[in-house]
Amino acid sequence: MKHIIILGDGMSDLPIVALDGKTPLQAAVKPHMNRLAREGFAGMVRTVPEGMSPGSDTANMSVMGFDPRIYYTGRSPLEAISMSIEMEPEDVAFRCNLVTLSEEAKYADRVMLDYSSDEIGSDEAARLIEAINRNFENQAFRYYPGKSYRHCLIWKKGHTAMSLVPPHDILTQAIGQHLPSGPDSDRLLSMMMQSTSILDKHPVNLARQRRKLNKANSIWIWGQGTKPQLPEISTSFALSGSVISAVDLINGLGICAGLHVVDVPGVTGNIHTNFDGKAQAAISELARGQDYIYLHIEAPDECGHRAEIANKVRSIELIDHHIVGPICAWLEQHRKKTGEGFRILVLPDHATPLDLRTHTADPVPFVCYSSDRREFLPALSYDEVCCQQTGYCLEEGPTLFARFVRDGFA
């Protein structure tokens, strides 16, 4: 039995006036997802436990079958693991964003304009992180370049008790009320404040300014945590699997769960990613004998954070056309040739409403299609309204994963 989860990060949303009161899922032309909904088992699932922050870390951990209340130790150690950064049990990893702040004289008065510095390219970002390291690296602190605006800070024998705020949660707000606080947070705040003088006149940023792109004029540190310990999926569910994502966080989760990370050329984590390459990578992994694929697409989430209505709708259509359709076709052909059945689960990890530009913990729509179709609960369309109308809602993501793997809702 082949199992594949196709996860559109942040794909769920709220009704949008510009879309005539529809959500992006309702507005998108997505015949393949809709067919799965009509012929599968549709409903809603709460992926983020009550009281926990609706991050992609907790939500994807939940969808992968692990209870965040038990296993979650922080976001950044998962990214560090994906980046092959060695961590001792007492080390603390932090996410380091390259952000764009307004330019008031007092740091606390500045406004968070862009959490991604116009989705800065990885090569430019690496040069900026190199400059940060030249100024701050010592026996306690070291920065590691990642992809685009997402980077990592390791604090040897560090602390986790401080309060740190994700930059995408405070867009258009003054940062003064959201700066690091708590034990030893002053060391992080000092680096953030000093980073502005290092970055502002850096040749990379001067060139970006000439191209009318947002400057990456500050680092922003958040998402602290220690190295997690997850049970491997091969042990818990007897599955041999792979993870496909442009995002270090998701790949780190996969590594911790014992999944093989598949590198796909041209993946970006935004709407300009290599959709076809991701689908073909999933098909290749299934063809070589893997029986579980976790295929993650970041594009809808990025569009939600950036309030790009048309792009969010388009990203859903691209997922449907270039990923869901080809994978369904291959699985059907494979079943006819070999007799091996399959199950597909399509869902977001969380909502990223365009009007809010940040994540919410609301239940999200899912559809599970099983080739044996022993039992089904159809919806007219794959979207928030139709899936809610089935009346089926699971309160925990790990329960959804267990049902998907063990019985396909039969």
Secondary structure as the mmCIF struct_conf table of DSSP 4:
data_model
#
loop_
_struct_conf.conf_type_id
_struct_conf.id
_struct_conf.beg_label_comp_id
_struct_conf.beg_label_asym_id
_struct_conf.beg_label_seq_id
_struct_conf.end_label_comp_id
_struct_conf.end_label_asym_id
_struct_conf.end_label_seq_id
STRN STRN1 LYS A 2 GLY A 8
TURN_TY1_P TURN_TY1_P1 ASP A 9 GLY A 10
STRN STRN2 MET A 11 SER A 12
STRN STRN3 ILE A 16 ILE A 16
HELX_RH_3T_P HELX_RH_3T_P1 VAL A 17 LEU A 19
TURN_TY1_P TURN_TY1_P2 ASP A 20 GLY A 21
STRN STRN4 LYS A 22 LYS A 22
HELX_RH_AL_P HELX_RH_AL_P1 PRO A 24 ALA A 27
BEND BEND1 ALA A 28 ALA A 28
HELX_RH_AL_P HELX_RH_AL_P2 PRO A 31 GLU A 39
BEND BEND2 GLY A 40 GLY A 40
STRN STRN5 PHE A 41 VAL A 45
BEND BEND3 VAL A 48 VAL A 48
TURN_TY1_P TURN_TY1_P3 GLU A 50 GLY A 51
BEND BEND4 MET A 52 MET A 52
HELX_RH_AL_P HELX_RH_AL_P3 SER A 56 VAL A 63
TURN_TY1_P TURN_TY1_P4 MET A 64 GLY A 65
HELX_RH_AL_P HELX_RH_AL_P4 PRO A 68 TYR A 71
BEND BEND5 ARG A 75 ARG A 75
HELX_RH_AL_P HELX_RH_AL_P5 SER A 76 SER A 82
TURN_TY1_P TURN_TY1_P5 MET A 83 SER A 84
TURN_TY1_P TURN_TY1_P6 PRO A 89 GLU A 90
STRN STRN6 VAL A 92 LEU A 101
BEND BEND6 ALA A 105 LYS A 106
HELX_RH_3T_P HELX_RH_3T_P2 TYR A 107 ASP A 109
STRN STRN7 VAL A 111 VAL A 111
STRN STRN8 MET A 112 ASP A 114
BEND BEND7 TYR A 115 SER A 116
TURN_TY1_P TURN_TY1_P7 SER A 117 GLU A 119
HELX_RH_AL_P HELX_RH_AL_P6 SER A 122 PHE A 136
BEND BEND8 ASN A 138 ALA A 140
STRN STRN9 PHE A 141 LYS A 147
TURN_TY1_P TURN_TY1_P8 SER A 148 TYR A 149
STRN STRN10 ARG A 150 TRP A 155
TURN_TY1_P TURN_TY1_P9 LYS A 156 LYS A 157
BEND BEND9 MET A 162 MET A 162
STRN STRN11 SER A 163 SER A 163
HELX_RH_3T_P HELX_RH_3T_P3 PRO A 167 ASP A 169
BEND BEND10 ILE A 170 ILE A 170
TURN_TY1_P TURN_TY1_P10 LEU A 171 THR A 172
BEND BEND11 GLN A 173 GLN A 173
STRN STRN12 ALA A 174 ALA A 174
HELX_RH_3T_P HELX_RH_3T_P4 ILE A 175 HIS A 178
BEND BEND12 LEU A 179 LEU A 179
STRN STRN13 SER A 181 SER A 181
BEND BEND13 GLY A 182 GLY A 182
TURN_TY1_P TURN_TY1_P11 PRO A 183 ASP A 184
HELX_RH_AL_P HELX_RH_AL_P7 SER A 185 LEU A 199
TURN_TY1_P TURN_TY1_P12 ASP A 200 LYS A 201
BEND BEND14 HIS A 202 HIS A 202
HELX_RH_AL_P HELX_RH_AL_P8 PRO A 203 ARG A 210
TURN_TY1_P TURN_TY1_P13 ARG A 211 LYS A 212
STRN STRN14 SER A 218 GLY A 225
HELX_LH_PP_P HELX_LH_PP_P1 THR A 226 PRO A 228
HELX_RH_AL_P HELX_RH_AL_P9 ILE A 233 SER A 236
TURN_TY1_P TURN_TY1_P14 PHE A 237 PHE A 237
STRN STRN15 GLY A 241 ILE A 244
BEND BEND15 ALA A 246 ALA A 246
HELX_RH_AL_P HELX_RH_AL_P10 ASP A 248 CYS A 256
TURN_TY1_P TURN_TY1_P15 ALA A 257 GLY A 258
HELX_LH_PP_P HELX_LH_PP_P2 LEU A 259 LEU A 259
STRN STRN16 HIS A 260 VAL A 261
HELX_LH_PP_P HELX_LH_PP_P3 VAL A 262 ASP A 263
TURN_TY1_P TURN_TY1_P16 PRO A 265 GLY A 266
BEND BEND16 GLY A 269 ASN A 270
TURN_TY1_P TURN_TY1_P17 ILE A 271 HIS A 272
BEND BEND17 THR A 273 THR A 273
HELX_RH_AL_P HELX_RH_AL_P11 PHE A 275 ALA A 287
TURN_TY1_P TURN_TY1_P18 ARG A 288 GLY A 289
STRN STRN17 TYR A 292 ILE A 297
HELX_RH_AL_P HELX_RH_AL_P12 ALA A 299 HIS A 305
TURN_TY1_P TURN_TY1_P19 ARG A 306 ALA A 307
HELX_RH_AL_P HELX_RH_AL_P13 ILE A 309 ILE A 319
HELX_RH_PI_P HELX_RH_PI_P1 ASP A 320 VAL A 324
HELX_RH_AL_P HELX_RH_AL_P14 GLY A 325 THR A 338
STRN STRN18 PHE A 342 LEU A 347
BEND BEND18 ASP A 349 HIS A 350
STRN STRN19 ALA A 351 ALA A 351
TURN_TY1_P TURN_TY1_P20 LEU A 354 ARG A 357
BEND BEND19 THR A 358 THR A 358
STRN STRN20 THR A 360 THR A 360
STRN STRN21 VAL A 364 SER A 370
TURN_TY1_P TURN_TY1_P21 SER A 371 ASP A 372
BEND BEND20 ARG A 374 GLU A 375
STRN STRN22 LEU A 377 LEU A 377
BEND BEND21 LEU A 380 ASP A 383
HELX_RH_AL_P HELX_RH_AL_P15 GLU A 384 GLN A 389
TURN_TY1_P TURN_TY1_P22 THR A 390 THR A 390
STRN STRN23 CYS A 393 LEU A 394
BEND BEND22 GLU A 395 GLU A 395
HELX_RH_AL_P HELX_RH_AL_P16 GLY A 397 ARG A 406
TURN_TY1_P TURN_TY1_P23 ASP A 407 PHE A 409
#
